[in-house]
Amino acid sequence: MESHVRLANGDTKNYSEDLRETELAVIDTTGEDLDQVTAIPESVLRHSRVIDHWSLPFRIVVRSFYQNSRLKMLSKAGEGARPIANQGPGAMIAVQLAPRAIAPEERDVPSAAIEILPKDGGSLGTWLVSDALGEPQTFACGGRTWIITLRPSRYYKPYSVTLQKFTHEKYAGTEIPKNFSSKVTLIDPERSVNRDVLIYMNHPLRYRGETFYQAGFQPDDSATILQVVHNPSFIAPYVACVIVAAGLLVQFGFHLVGFSRQRRNAIA
């Protein structure tokens, strides 16, 4: 499984993001210290009509879902274009169905129209949620303040990574990268780990069954992009090599013993 972590200088994150899957994040921001997040996977949005979660004072009705979409302002969408939402910025946006992304460097832009129905009755309208919308949307329900946003799926970890410094060197007179690296601080309270690590090409960070590779950076060098590969069976090739080596040693031992016996018999 692959995911990515985008870090600007000084940023700390304890999660990575999947660039192929999204989730609908419903966030209760009423608390002073902590936000309560309910994450609904994209697969649920695709296949469910009504989402009724015990932690939410409202139901979510999926009116439409687009696996890949293009968003345009109504003023530029052409005659006859209609919004699929009546609340928030989505009321001024037209959504067009787009073909699924095929090329490895392309990705789908999922969008959905969802209606918020308080469990005590009524409706808070229909909202557009999309991976292409930059800002989360806010509404009030049950005496609490909520945010909804469709974002890349997050994989949380029991440790965090902080970017201390990103370095990007280029060949003189060109824009061709010569070297780029990320100095990060790895913090794991469970294992009392707090250490600095330099991640650069062919020198990844390996920790808790995951490998962090230096994958890229923002064009203006404002942030680094680390690729996270989860491979719980990474040790299997090493075990296989040990087994093969042991088998060769045993086979060599049998041949050596047989050869020694033949030689002793010949001498006798």
Phi, psi and omega in degrees: 000134182243144175209179184224154173234124176254124184229128167270164181304127180090349180290145174234131179222144175243028179210158171241164185240140178271124182276355181252342182235148178238171176214148174271113180265122176249114192242124174271110184259014185291324182296147182286324187256321186231145172264141175262118186249129170247116183256124181251117183298153178302324181299327178290320178297324182291322192249352183250142177271315181235132178247117183235099183256139185299333185275355184250138178277016181212160174258152178247119178256121180275106181281324177200152179222134179242118179296322174219138188211164172234134181253135177222145173296144182304325182294341182245002186273349179098165182294138178091353180290141181227145176285156176259003180228158176236009178230152176067192181297338180298341179290346180247014186235137173260140181247128179244135176292135181238154177297151178298143177291138182244314183296146182302328183276354179264159176215150178289154175241089182292148175216156179208152171253121182235140177255136180261117181243105176303143183289345177266010176111161178089185179216142176259015175092178180254134186240145173268124173241135185206148175294344181270348178279128185284318187257138173296161181246144187243142173208167180246140178200137178063029180074015181230160179257132185235150173238138173237138178203141173264116188225166174302141179300139182252141176242106184279151185232157179279014179217169181230159179232130179243130178277117178271319182200135173249131181241131179228108179256142180238155173293140185305130176078007181226173174256011182282125180297132174265319179198138170219139187214161180230123173266117184236158173251123179263124181234122179227096182300325182298326184249013179054044180256129175208094185214155177270142181224137175258118179255125177211180187306128179066011176227074183280171172262124177249125183202131176052044177078006178238151180237128179257116179254147172284107189257329183180195182197163175290147182304329180266014179062021182279347182204155175255155178236119180252133175269131182248121180245120178264114183223085183297342181258024183298335182279348184304316179299324179292318177297319179298319179297319179296317180297316179297317180297318179297319178297319178295320179296317179298315179298318178296322180297316177301315180295322181294317179296315179298319179295320180296319179296315179299321181292319179296319179295323180293322180290321180292000000 
